[in-house]
Amino acid sequence: MLAEFVGQKAWTTLREIGLTEYESQAYLYLLGAGATTARQISENSDVPYSKIYEVLNSLEKKGWIETRSGRPKRYYPKPPVEALEATRLQLEDTMKAWHTSVLEELQPLYDKREIREKPDVWILQGEFDAIAKLKEVSGNARNELMVALPPLTGPLLTAILPVFANVVSSSVKLLVMVSTDQGAALKYLSGMGEVRVRGNMFGGGVIADGREALLILGEKKPSLIIWSDHLGLVKFAKDYFQHLWNTAEST
């Protein structure tokens, strides 16, 4: 039986996709046997005969097998790639239904009761804390990292710049805005992502995927460093960055 030669990873994948143990056993048997009857599937896949029709009907509904009419009816597997695509489409439909239900039924309950999230805001102290948190936020980015780089002290700038090289190597989209007097930083960052220049900035920071932000305020040496994943604050920071970005000069 083919199932005996399939690795644990394949078994685990089928279960994660949503197939039950019996469904996985039946499908793997069919991959090796081709079109066959329910009784043969039951006898060779260790699926109890009392359960076999329930299992096969479920596999057909999920898009993993098809039936061929006759006496007796025969079942055959769909190609795994085709079956997986069917599962993906079903999940997308399910997600759309969940989204509609949450948006139309649950969100109004939240808004009506005026429930408010507890803001998560940290005030950081010193350059070392700023560097450590900047590395963490940058590492959390999966899609996009927005960076506003004001004039900074030499040690802080030296510690920060290599962080962005790691971001670029991870295929994260990098948008960097530097002040006009940041010639060294501009030269280092050229080619890493999209870089723009504008007049001196009082402060700067980074925004990762529109989910969390690290704001650095002050000139040369940070006077206030704020980290937050509060949705409202992060949105404000992102909108402000976008405003500055739209009026900055391309390099």
C-alpha positions in Angstrom: 0.0 0.0 0.0 1.4 3.4 -1.0 0.6 4.9 2.4 3.3 2.7 3.9 5.9 4.4 1.8 4.8 8.0 2.5 6.8 10.0 5.0 5.5 11.5 8.1 5.7 15.0 6.6 3.1 14.0 3.9 0.8 12.6 6.6 1.1 15.7 8.7 0.5 17.9 5.6 -2.7 16.1 4.8 -3.9 16.5 8.4 -3.0 20.2 8.4 -4.9 20.7 5.1 -8.0 19.3 6.8 -8.2 15.6 6.0 -9.0 13.3 8.8 -6.9 10.2 9.5 -9.3 7.9 7.7 -9.6 10.3 4.7 -5.8 10.5 4.5 -5.5 6.7 4.5 -8.2 6.3 1.8 -6.7 9.0 -0.4 -3.2 7.7 -0.1 -4.4 4.2 -1.0 -6.2 5.6 -4.1 -3.0 7.3 -5.2 -1.3 4.0 -5.5 -4.3 1.9 -6.6 -6.1 4.2 -9.0 -9.8 3.8 -9.6 -11.3 1.1 -7.3 -14.3 0.2 -5.2 -15.3 1.2 -1.7 -14.9 -2.3 -0.4 -11.3 -2.6 -1.8 -10.5 0.8 -0.3 -11.8 -0.2 3.1 -9.9 -3.6 3.0 -6.6 -2.1 1.9 -6.5 1.3 3.8 -7.6 0.1 7.2 -10.8 2.3 7.1 -13.7 0.4 8.7 -16.3 -0.6 6.1 -18.9 1.0 8.3 -17.1 4.3 7.8 -15.9 4.0 4.2 -18.9 5.7 2.5 -18.9 8.6 4.9 -15.1 9.0 4.4 -15.4 8.8 0.6 -18.3 11.2 0.4 -16.3 13.7 2.5 -13.3 13.4 0.3 -15.4 14.0 -2.8 -17.0 17.0 -1.2 -13.6 18.4 -0.3 -12.5 18.0 -3.9 -9.9 15.2 -3.3 -11.5 12.3 -5.2 -14.1 11.7 -7.9 -16.5 8.9 -8.6 -17.2 6.8 -11.7 -20.7 5.4 -12.0 -21.2 1.7 -12.4 -21.9 -1.4 -10.4 -20.1 -1.2 -8.1 -19.3 2.5 -8.1 -15.6 3.2 -8.4 -13.6 6.0 -6.9 -10.4 7.6 -8.1 -8.1 10.3 -6.8 -7.7 13.8 -8.2 -4.1 15.0 -8.7 -2.8 16.3 -5.4 -2.0 19.8 -6.8 -5.5 20.1 -8.2 -7.0 18.9 -4.9 -5.0 21.3 -2.9 -6.1 24.2 -5.2 -9.7 23.1 -4.6 -9.1 23.3 -0.8 -7.5 26.7 -1.1 -10.6 28.1 -3.0 -12.9 26.5 -0.4 -10.8 28.2 2.4 -11.0 31.5 0.7 -14.8 31.2 0.4 -14.9 30.3 4.1 -12.7 33.3 5.1 -15.0 35.6 3.1 -18.0 34.3 4.9 -16.2 34.7 8.3 -15.2 38.2 7.4 -18.8 39.2 6.5 -20.1 37.7 9.7 -17.6 39.4 11.9 -18.0 42.8 10.0 -21.8 42.7 10.0 -22.6 41.0 13.3 -19.7 41.1 15.8 -18.0 44.4 15.0 -21.2 46.4 15.6 -21.4 44.8 19.1 -17.9 46.0 19.8 -18.6 49.5 18.6 -21.9 49.7 20.4 -20.4 48.9 23.8 -17.6 51.4 23.1 -15.0 48.9 24.0 -11.5 50.3 23.7 -8.2 48.5 23.3 -5.6 49.0 25.9 -2.8 50.9 24.2 0.6 49.3 24.3 3.1 52.1 24.4 6.7 52.0 25.7 8.9 54.9 26.5 12.5 53.9 26.0 15.6 55.4 27.5 19.0 55.9 25.8 20.6 55.1 22.5 21.2 51.4 23.4 17.5 50.8 24.0 16.7 52.6 20.8 19.1 50.4 18.8 17.9 47.2 20.4 14.2 48.0 19.7 14.9 49.2 16.2 16.6 45.9 15.4 13.6 44.0 16.8 11.0 46.1 14.9 13.0 45.8 11.7 13.3 42.1 12.1 9.5 41.8 12.6 8.8 43.3 9.2 7.6 40.8 6.6 6.3 43.0 3.8 7.3 46.6 4.2 9.6 48.8 6.4 9.2 52.6 6.4 12.2 54.5 7.7 12.6 58.2 8.4 16.3 58.8 9.3 17.0 62.2 10.9 20.5 63.5 11.8 21.9 61.2 14.4 25.1 60.8 16.4 27.9 58.8 14.8 27.7 55.7 17.1 23.9 55.5 16.7 24.0 55.8 12.9 26.8 53.3 12.7 24.8 50.7 14.7 21.5 51.3 12.8 22.6 51.2 9.1 23.6 47.5 9.0 20.1 46.6 10.3 18.6 47.8 7.0 21.0 45.6 5.0 19.5 42.6 6.8 16.0 43.8 5.9 16.9 44.0 2.2 18.3 40.5 2.2 14.9 39.2 3.5 13.0 40.7 0.5 11.1 43.2 2.6 10.2 46.4 0.7 12.4 49.2 2.2 11.4 52.9 2.0 14.0 55.2 3.4 13.7 59.0 3.9 16.9 60.8 5.0 17.6 64.4 5.8 19.7 66.5 3.4 22.8 66.5 5.6 23.0 62.7 5.8 25.4 62.2 3.0 27.1 59.1 4.6 23.8 57.4 5.2 22.5 58.2 1.7 25.6 56.7 0.1 25.3 53.5 2.3 21.6 53.1 1.6 21.7 53.6 -2.2 20.6 50.5 -3.9 19.0 48.9 -0.9 15.5 50.2 -1.5 13.7 53.3 -2.5 15.5 56.3 -1.0 14.2 59.9 -0.8 15.7 63.1 0.6 14.0 66.0 2.3 15.0 69.0 4.6 16.2 68.5 8.1 13.8 66.3 10.1 13.1 66.7 13.8 13.1 63.1 14.7 12.3 60.0 12.7 11.7 56.3 13.2 10.6 53.0 11.6 7.2 51.5 10.8 6.9 47.7 10.2 4.0 46.5 8.1 1.8 49.2 9.4 1.6 47.2 12.7 4.2 48.7 15.0 6.2 51.9 15.1 9.4 53.1 16.8 9.5 56.9 16.9 12.7 58.8 17.7 12.4 62.4 18.5 15.1 64.9 18.9 18.1 66.2 16.9 21.5 64.5 16.9 20.8 62.7 20.1 17.3 61.2 20.8 15.4 63.1 23.5 12.3 60.8 23.4 12.0 57.3 22.0 8.5 55.7 21.8 7.5 52.2 20.6 3.9 51.2 20.1 1.7 48.7 18.4 -1.4 50.7 19.1 -3.3 50.7 15.8 -4.4 54.4 16.0 -0.9 55.6 16.8 0.8 53.4 14.2 -1.7 54.6 11.5 -1.0 58.2 12.4 2.7 57.6 12.1 2.3 55.9 8.8 0.0 58.6 7.4 2.5 61.3 8.5 5.4 59.3 7.0 3.5 59.0 3.7 2.8 62.8 3.7 6.5 63.5 4.1 7.5 60.9 1.6 5.2 62.4 -1.1 6.9 65.7 -0.7 10.5 64.4 -0.5 13.0 64.3 -3.5 13.9 61.0 -5.2 17.6 60.2 -5.3 
